[in-house]
Amino acid sequence: MVSFLQVCDDTEKKLGRKLQEKEIQFLQWVYKRYIEEQPKSVLEYLG
């Protein structure tokens, strides 16, 4: 699984700049949703 720090680092590299605070907050929200969905998708796959 990809860590949040990896997501931030990859995004900064793609943008070619440091992330703004609002962008970091948005990525935190997206990452949290991603983590919450992981067990569901694994269970659906196994189900």
C-alpha contacts under 8 A as a table, 3 or more apart, distances in Angstrom:
res1	aa1	res2	aa2	distance
2	V	6	Q	6.39
2	V	7	V	7.06
3	S	6	Q	5.21
3	S	7	V	6.49
4	F	7	V	5.04
4	F	8	C	6.32
4	F	28	Q	7.46
4	F	31	Y	6.73
5	L	8	C	5.11
5	L	9	D	6.06
6	Q	9	D	5.03
6	Q	10	D	5.94
7	V	10	D	5.24
7	V	11	T	6.07
7	V	27	L	7.92
8	C	11	T	5.14
8	C	12	E	6.13
8	C	19	L	7.71
8	C	24	I	7.40
8	C	27	L	7.51
9	D	12	E	5.18
9	D	13	K	6.25
10	D	13	K	5.14
10	D	14	K	6.23
11	T	14	K	5.12
11	T	15	L	6.12
11	T	19	L	7.94
12	E	15	L	5.12
12	E	16	G	5.71
12	E	17	R	5.40
12	E	18	K	5.48
12	E	19	L	6.12
13	K	16	G	4.96
13	K	17	R	6.85
15	L	18	K	7.94
19	L	23	E	5.96
19	L	24	I	6.32
20	Q	23	E	5.20
20	Q	24	I	6.34
21	E	24	I	5.10
21	E	25	Q	6.24
22	K	25	Q	5.05
22	K	26	F	6.19
23	E	26	F	5.01
23	E	27	L	6.17
24	I	27	L	5.06
24	I	28	Q	6.12
25	Q	28	Q	5.04
25	Q	29	W	6.35
26	F	29	W	5.11
26	F	30	V	6.26
27	L	30	V	4.98
27	L	31	Y	5.90
28	Q	31	Y	5.10
28	Q	32	K	6.03
29	W	32	K	5.17
29	W	33	R	6.32
30	V	33	R	5.18
30	V	34	Y	6.18
31	Y	34	Y	4.89
31	Y	35	I	6.19
32	K	35	I	5.15
32	K	36	E	6.18
33	R	36	E	5.04
33	R	37	E	6.17
34	Y	37	E	5.24
34	Y	38	Q	6.31
35	I	38	Q	5.31
35	I	39	P	7.80
36	E	39	P	6.83
36	E	40	K	7.69
37	E	40	K	5.29
37	E	41	S	6.28
38	Q	41	S	5.34
38	Q	42	V	6.31
39	P	42	V	5.15
39	P	43	L	6.12
40	K	43	L	5.18
40	K	44	E	6.10
41	S	44	E	5.04
41	S	45	Y	6.08
42	V	45	Y	5.07
42	V	46	L	6.22
43	L	46	L	5.09
43	L	47	G	5.71
44	E	47	G	4.89
